[in-house]
Amino acid sequence: MVAANTTPASDSDAPRRRGRPRKSVDPVPVADRSISGCLPKLDPAARQIIELAIKVLEESAVYRTEAATSPGAVRLYLQLRLAELEHEEFHAIWLDAQNRVIASEALFSGTLTQTSVYPREVVKAALAKNAAACIFAHNHPSGVPEPSRADELLTRSLKEALALIDVRVLDHFIVAGTGNPLSFAERGLL
């Protein structure tokens, strides 16, 4: 994870990149070059570009019609959205009866290690979006994607609450850094 050598690499040691040449900036220590945690270190203009890209993706017709039919696309979207956060957030992707995306939203935000999620508020959000199904996701800033007992109980509670209003919970993902997001459905936890 952290390289032993923290001296800056010379340009000749850097891997070749496509696109425009890199602007000359102060060298970045090897330990700070990891993908995880790089988003907060970007300048405001670069962060704004990434946020705009996420917004364009969410509003695109392809995303709205195909994203929920492909688990890989859902994983990539959630990773882009949640991987770099330094605090926990709980998100929902609301779907219609044909599993097309209605909306994606952050429902709750918490601290470094936990987020309080209220089933009543999740049910209200599902009704407001007129959703027929949903996919939940939250991040673990620790980088460990394993679900806690509390994560499992919350998912069961949300599934039961939403079943009362005929909203199906298709999956719950845990995003932890740049690794593959963990799927509750694939693990048999749903």
C-alpha positions as CSV (number, residue, x, y, z in Angstrom):
1,M,0.0,0.0,0.0
2,V,2.7,2.5,1.0
3,A,5.9,2.3,-1.0
4,A,9.1,2.2,1.0
5,N,10.7,4.8,-1.3
6,T,9.0,8.1,-0.9
7,T,11.4,10.1,-3.1
8,P,9.8,11.5,-6.2
9,A,10.1,9.4,-9.4
10,S,11.8,11.1,-12.3
11,D,9.9,11.6,-15.6
12,S,11.8,8.8,-17.2
13,D,10.5,6.4,-14.5
14,A,6.9,7.4,-15.0
15,P,4.7,5.1,-17.2
16,R,3.9,6.5,-20.6
17,R,0.5,8.1,-20.8
18,R,-1.9,8.9,-23.6
19,G,-3.3,12.3,-24.2
20,R,-1.9,15.7,-23.4
21,P,1.4,15.9,-21.7
22,R,1.3,16.5,-18.0
23,K,1.7,20.0,-16.8
24,S,4.9,20.6,-14.9
25,V,4.0,20.6,-11.2
26,D,5.9,19.9,-8.0
27,P,6.8,16.2,-7.8
28,V,4.3,14.0,-5.8
29,P,5.7,11.5,-3.3
30,V,5.2,7.9,-4.4
31,A,3.0,7.2,-1.3
32,D,0.5,9.9,-2.4
33,R,0.1,8.5,-5.9
34,S,-2.4,5.8,-5.0
35,I,-5.7,6.0,-6.8
36,S,-7.5,5.8,-3.5
37,G,-7.8,9.2,-1.9
38,C,-6.7,11.2,-4.9
39,L,-10.0,12.9,-5.6
40,P,-9.9,15.2,-2.5
41,K,-6.4,16.2,-3.5
42,L,-7.4,17.4,-6.9
43,D,-7.7,21.1,-7.6
44,P,-11.2,22.5,-7.6
45,A,-11.4,22.7,-11.4
46,A,-10.5,19.0,-11.8
47,R,-13.1,18.0,-9.1
48,Q,-15.7,20.1,-10.9
49,I,-15.0,18.3,-14.1
50,I,-15.4,14.9,-12.4
51,E,-18.7,16.0,-10.7
52,L,-19.9,17.2,-14.1
53,A,-19.0,13.8,-15.7
54,I,-21.1,12.1,-13.0
55,K,-24.0,14.4,-13.6
56,V,-23.9,13.8,-17.4
57,L,-23.7,10.0,-16.8
58,E,-26.7,10.2,-14.5
59,E,-28.8,12.2,-16.9
60,S,-27.8,10.2,-20.0
61,A,-30.5,8.1,-21.7
62,V,-28.2,5.1,-21.9
63,Y,-27.6,5.2,-18.1
64,R,-31.3,5.5,-17.4
65,T,-32.3,2.6,-19.6
66,E,-29.4,0.2,-19.3
67,A,-27.4,0.8,-16.2
68,A,-29.5,-1.3,-13.8
69,T,-29.6,-4.3,-16.2
70,S,-25.9,-4.7,-16.0
71,P,-24.3,-5.4,-12.6
72,G,-20.9,-4.3,-14.0
73,A,-22.3,-0.9,-15.0
74,V,-23.9,-0.4,-11.6
75,R,-20.6,-1.4,-9.9
76,L,-18.6,1.1,-12.0
77,Y,-21.1,3.9,-11.4
78,L,-21.1,3.3,-7.6
79,Q,-17.3,3.1,-7.5
80,L,-17.0,6.5,-9.3
81,R,-19.6,8.0,-7.0
82,L,-18.5,6.6,-3.6
83,A,-14.9,5.2,-3.7
84,E,-13.1,8.5,-2.8
85,L,-15.4,9.7,0.0
86,E,-13.7,10.2,3.4
87,H,-16.9,9.6,5.3
88,E,-19.7,7.1,5.0
89,E,-22.7,7.8,2.7
90,F,-25.8,5.7,2.0
91,H,-27.2,5.9,-1.5
92,A,-30.2,4.6,-3.3
93,I,-30.7,4.0,-7.0
94,W,-34.5,4.1,-7.6
95,L,-35.9,2.0,-10.5
96,D,-39.2,1.7,-12.3
97,A,-41.1,-1.5,-13.0
98,Q,-38.7,-2.4,-15.9
99,N,-35.6,-1.7,-13.8
100,R,-34.9,1.6,-15.6
101,V,-33.2,4.2,-13.4
102,I,-35.6,6.9,-12.1
103,A,-33.0,8.6,-9.9
104,S,-29.9,8.1,-7.9
105,E,-29.4,10.0,-4.6
106,A,-27.5,10.2,-1.4
107,L,-29.9,9.6,1.4
108,F,-27.7,9.8,4.5
109,S,-24.2,11.0,5.3
110,G,-22.3,10.0,8.4
111,T,-18.8,9.9,9.9
112,L,-15.6,8.0,9.1
113,T,-17.0,4.7,10.5
114,Q,-20.8,4.9,10.4
115,T,-24.0,6.4,9.0
116,S,-27.4,6.5,10.6
117,V,-30.0,5.2,8.2
118,Y,-33.7,5.6,9.0
119,P,-36.1,3.1,7.2
120,R,-39.0,5.5,7.5
121,E,-37.1,8.1,5.5
122,V,-36.1,5.5,2.9
123,V,-39.7,4.5,2.5
124,K,-40.7,8.2,2.1
125,A,-38.0,8.6,-0.6
126,A,-39.2,5.5,-2.5
127,L,-42.8,6.8,-2.5
128,A,-41.7,10.2,-3.6
129,K,-39.8,8.7,-6.6
130,N,-42.7,6.3,-7.3
131,A,-40.1,3.5,-7.4
132,A,-40.9,-0.2,-8.0
133,A,-37.4,-1.4,-7.1
134,C,-34.1,-0.1,-5.7
135,I,-30.4,-0.8,-5.3
136,F,-28.7,0.4,-2.1
137,A,-25.1,1.3,-1.7
138,H,-22.8,2.7,0.9
139,N,-19.1,3.1,1.2
140,H,-16.5,1.9,3.8
141,P,-13.7,4.6,3.9
142,S,-11.6,2.0,5.7
143,G,-11.1,0.2,2.4
144,V,-12.5,-3.1,3.8
145,P,-15.7,-4.2,1.9
146,E,-16.9,-6.8,4.3
147,P,-20.4,-6.2,5.6
148,S,-20.8,-5.7,9.4
149,R,-23.6,-7.4,11.3
150,A,-25.3,-3.9,11.4
151,D,-25.1,-3.7,7.6
152,E,-26.8,-7.1,7.3
153,L,-29.6,-6.1,9.8
154,L,-30.2,-2.8,8.1
155,T,-30.5,-4.4,4.7
156,R,-33.0,-6.9,6.0
157,S,-35.0,-4.1,7.8
158,L,-35.1,-2.0,4.7
159,K,-36.1,-4.9,2.5
160,E,-39.0,-5.7,4.9
161,A,-40.1,-2.1,5.2
162,L,-40.1,-1.6,1.4
163,A,-41.9,-4.9,0.8
164,L,-44.9,-3.4,2.6
165,I,-45.2,-0.8,-0.2
166,D,-44.3,-3.2,-3.1
167,V,-40.8,-1.9,-3.7
168,R,-38.2,-4.7,-4.3
169,V,-34.7,-4.4,-3.1
170,L,-32.5,-5.8,-5.8
171,D,-29.1,-5.4,-4.2
172,H,-27.0,-3.6,-1.7
173,F,-23.4,-2.8,-2.6
174,I,-20.5,-1.9,-0.3
175,V,-17.9,0.3,-2.1
176,A,-14.5,0.3,-0.4
177,G,-11.7,2.1,-2.3
178,T,-10.8,0.9,-5.7
179,G,-11.6,-2.8,-5.1
180,N,-14.6,-4.5,-6.6
181,P,-17.7,-3.4,-4.7
182,L,-19.2,-6.2,-2.6
183,S,-22.8,-7.3,-3.6
184,F,-25.2,-8.6,-1.0
185,A,-27.2,-10.4,-3.6
186,E,-24.1,-12.3,-4.9
187,R,-23.2,-13.2,-1.3
188,G,-26.6,-14.5,-0.6
189,L,-27.2,-11.9,2.1
190,L,-30.3,-10.4,0.5
